[in-house]
């Protein structure tokens, strides 16, 4: 068994699938002429209705610049595939993991790959270490602020 097969990883996958379905639904609603892509007008309207605040939140880029950036084939329409590819390419990196957390996760992975009866106590110990590491990190962040 590896970490990716835990319930939390499955929950994360389900959540990503649900979010992808929601993006597809929003895209379809924005495609008012059912062409399969968003024109600049449809894109502008969809952006204006975003709860995040539209183009103002995109680092000062104009809506036309954002549209051109996403419209990879420059055909004047943004497809859902182009949108997904753009989002994937511009996804922020995962936050760095502390050395303690990485070490604890490695030990957890190794313990889950064994059939020892000590697995439960080792897992509990590792989880306690992770919690303590997170608390120490939060304390360090509070002191730095």
C-alpha positions as CSV (number, residue, x, y, z in Angstrom):
1,X,0.0,0.0,0.0
2,X,1.3,3.5,-0.8
3,X,0.3,6.9,0.4
4,X,-1.5,7.7,-2.8
5,X,-4.0,4.9,-2.1
6,X,-5.2,6.3,1.2
7,X,-8.7,7.7,1.7
8,X,-7.5,11.3,1.7
9,X,-5.8,10.8,-1.7
10,X,-9.0,9.3,-3.0
11,X,-11.0,12.2,-1.6
12,X,-8.6,14.6,-3.3
13,X,-9.1,12.8,-6.6
14,X,-12.9,12.9,-6.2
15,X,-12.7,16.6,-5.4
16,X,-10.6,17.3,-8.5
17,X,-13.0,15.4,-10.6
18,X,-15.9,17.3,-9.1
19,X,-14.2,20.7,-9.7
20,X,-13.4,19.7,-13.4
21,X,-17.1,18.8,-13.9
22,X,-18.1,22.2,-12.4
23,X,-15.6,24.0,-14.7
24,X,-17.1,22.2,-17.7
25,X,-20.6,23.1,-16.6
26,X,-19.6,26.8,-16.2
27,X,-17.9,26.7,-19.6
28,X,-21.0,25.3,-21.3
29,X,-23.1,28.0,-19.7
30,X,-20.7,30.7,-20.9
31,X,-20.8,29.3,-24.4
32,X,-24.0,31.0,-25.2
33,X,-24.0,30.2,-29.0
34,X,-23.1,26.5,-28.3
35,X,-20.1,26.7,-30.7
36,X,-17.8,24.6,-28.4
37,X,-15.6,27.6,-27.7
38,X,-15.8,31.0,-26.1
39,X,-15.5,34.1,-28.2
40,X,-13.9,37.2,-26.8
41,X,-17.4,38.5,-26.0
42,X,-18.4,35.3,-24.2
43,X,-15.1,35.1,-22.4
44,X,-15.4,38.8,-21.3
45,X,-18.9,38.2,-20.0
46,X,-17.9,35.0,-18.1
47,X,-14.9,36.8,-16.6
48,X,-17.0,39.7,-15.5
49,X,-19.3,37.3,-13.6
50,X,-16.5,35.5,-11.8
51,X,-16.7,35.9,-8.0
52,X,-12.9,36.5,-7.8
53,X,-13.2,39.8,-9.7
54,X,-12.5,39.2,-13.3
55,X,-9.4,40.5,-15.1
56,X,-8.5,42.8,-12.3
57,X,-7.2,39.8,-10.3
58,X,-5.0,38.5,-13.1
59,X,-1.9,40.6,-12.4
60,X,-3.1,43.7,-14.2
61,X,-3.5,42.0,-17.6
62,X,-6.3,43.1,-19.9
63,X,-9.0,40.6,-20.7
64,X,-7.8,40.6,-24.3
65,X,-4.3,39.7,-23.2
66,X,-5.6,36.9,-21.1
67,X,-7.9,35.6,-23.9
68,X,-4.9,35.7,-26.3
69,X,-2.7,33.8,-23.8
70,X,-5.3,31.0,-23.4
71,X,-6.3,30.8,-27.1
72,X,-3.3,28.6,-28.0
73,X,-4.2,28.1,-31.7
74,X,-5.2,31.8,-32.1
75,X,-8.5,30.9,-33.8
76,X,-10.5,33.5,-31.9
77,X,-12.2,31.0,-29.5
78,X,-11.1,29.5,-26.2
79,X,-12.0,25.9,-26.0
80,X,-12.4,24.0,-22.7
81,X,-9.2,22.0,-23.6
82,X,-7.2,25.3,-24.0
83,X,-8.6,26.5,-20.7
84,X,-7.7,23.3,-18.9
85,X,-4.2,23.3,-20.4
86,X,-3.7,27.0,-19.5
87,X,-4.8,26.3,-15.9
88,X,-2.5,23.3,-15.6
89,X,0.5,25.2,-17.0
90,X,-0.1,28.1,-14.6
91,X,-1.0,26.1,-11.5
92,X,1.1,27.4,-8.5
93,X,3.7,25.0,-7.1
94,X,2.9,23.0,-4.1
95,X,4.1,24.5,-0.9
96,X,7.5,23.3,0.3
97,X,7.5,20.4,2.7
98,X,9.6,20.5,5.8
99,X,12.4,18.0,6.2
100,X,10.6,16.6,9.2
101,X,7.4,16.0,7.3
102,X,9.2,14.5,4.4
103,X,11.1,12.1,6.6
104,X,8.0,11.2,8.5
105,X,6.1,10.5,5.3
106,X,8.9,8.3,4.0
107,X,8.9,6.3,7.3
108,X,5.1,6.0,7.0
109,X,5.4,4.8,3.4
110,X,7.9,2.2,4.5
111,X,5.9,1.0,7.4
112,X,2.8,0.6,5.3
113,X,4.8,-1.6,2.9
114,X,5.6,-4.1,5.7
115,X,3.4,-6.6,7.4
116,X,4.8,-5.9,10.9
117,X,2.4,-5.9,13.9
118,X,4.1,-2.7,15.0
119,X,2.6,-0.8,12.0
120,X,-0.2,0.7,14.0
121,X,2.1,2.1,16.8
122,X,4.6,3.3,14.2
123,X,1.9,5.1,12.2
124,X,0.6,6.7,15.4
125,X,4.1,7.9,16.3
126,X,4.6,9.3,12.8
127,X,1.3,11.1,12.9
128,X,2.2,12.6,16.3
129,X,5.5,13.8,14.8
130,X,3.7,15.3,11.8
131,X,1.3,17.2,14.1
132,X,4.1,18.4,16.3
133,X,6.1,19.5,13.2
134,X,3.0,21.4,11.9
135,X,2.5,23.1,15.3
136,X,6.2,24.1,15.4
137,X,5.9,25.5,11.9
138,X,2.8,27.5,12.9
139,X,4.7,28.8,16.0
140,X,7.6,29.8,13.8
141,X,5.3,31.6,11.4
142,X,3.6,33.4,14.2
143,X,6.9,34.6,15.7
144,X,8.1,35.7,12.2
145,X,4.9,37.8,11.7
